Amino acid sequence: MNKKLMYSEEHLKYLRKEKKDKVFVLVCQIAILVVFIALWELLGYFGVINTFIMSSPSRIINTIAELYASGDLWYHTAITLYETVLGFAIATILGTLIAILLWWSEKLRRILDPYIVVLNSLPKIALGPIVIIWVGAGIQSIVTICFLILIVVTIISMLNAFRECDKDKILLMKSMGANTLQILWKLVLPSSIPQFISVLKINVGLSWVGTIMGEYLVSSAGLGYLIVYGSQVFQLDLVMASTLILCVLASVMYLLVALLEKRVLKSRH
Amino acid sequence: MQPYLKLSNICLNYHSKQGETMALKNVNIDVAKQEFVAIVGPSGCGKTTILSIIAGILKPSSGTITLDGKPLATNTREIGYMFQRDHLFGWRTIQKNVELGLEISKDKSPESKQIVQDLLKKYGLTDFANQYPHQLSGGMRQRVALIRTLVLRPKILLLDEPFGALDYQTRQTVIDDVSDIIRNEKITSILVTHDINEAVCMADKIIVLSHRPATVRNVVMVDLDKTVSPSKRKKDKRFTELLNFVWKELDSE
């Protein structure tokens, strides 16, 4: 049966308006992109802006096509993606585990509190040179820098989430004879899932920052490397193309987390 | 006759950096088997503290508690606890929520499973078993919270302002509902409340506490017809007399 038959005229009007608004927003979003690209291309074409410095959409596409043809596209993208995902995964998992440990032992948390505060306020990129010397130049130091940028934020956010868990719910579990492991497993972890997902979202963004910063400092391959290399040889097309690929990758990774969020939160209700 | 639950000379001191506060001073409470006792007192006098001590969550500074003649063991299934908010876990179905206590005590016996099914059926929750808490009304959720504690067959049920979060209209219905279930299941219960109405219409016995440090001021026996629902008891002339009496007791400080 058609559901529409059951709705009143007023409700149909409301639905039509909702749909109209949605279409309007989408059209505007696409329009902004199209106008931006077209304007960039045209201004370059008519010589208003210098395409040698500003590049242009067509030159970016050509550069990407060249990179694809030479096989460099996959090579550099794969390396950056590998570093980012590795740094992201290690930091998120280890950070959550450390947060669990600090939640478990109030004493340990109090002892380590000042160190966490200091580490949190330190700009982690300052540790870059030390990292390179200690773990060696290469992928391992990039992953380490990415890891360092994420780990403290992860620990602090997850610990806050655990500590925000309703005291009465903990009391309820204790009155049923639950031990700490059961409280953690059946109450604290499941109730922190929404915060865990927002930590994932933050970490997705930060992991790209970490990796690209790492690649700026020390690398012989990767999108960050292409950007630095492109700017040094004054090949702005390469810089722009790499940035565009980066933009797409970061968005896809964020969308994946958003998708996960939608699924998890749906099954919780 | 030996009372079922006996609190003798319970004292409790709170320690903080600012100093030591005496919360409870020589509290003596006797509860008979299957009795419904209500504890009333001025706000902040330590009513909830008494429940925490009975539940074994707080250790008294001095004094003894015995259940059925034996010292009370902590962290067991013997004590059920019901809070102001239902505290159902949003990520668990009603059935899973009700089974929480069994999971904690790793009780997988078919008898316990059967108790869950029976209680769900008896109190009209079978149809909701696979739904999530947010799909139920406030009153229903409080009923689920009660069933969750009853599944463990507690010897004592502690109720800490269990109707405080409900709106006025729902409250009376839920009071009748909870009272009915408790009388039905013959559970010894202790209710803490600041609402004297609630105490008089539900309890067999009311314990009036003093200001901090709390001690028992008076014990009022409620001689209302226990075979009818609390809302019907409220219509009794005696109800108003008792209400006024308890009011005066609380007020006379």
Interface residues (C-beta under 8 A of the other chain):
Chain A: D166 D168 K169 L171 L172 M173 K174 S175 M176 G177 A178 Q182 K186 L187 P190 S191 I193 R268 H269
Chain B: S52 A55 G56 I57 N75 T76 R77 I79 G80 Y81 F83 Q84 R85 H87 F89 G90 W91 L100 G101 E103 I104 S105 Y132 H134 L152 L158
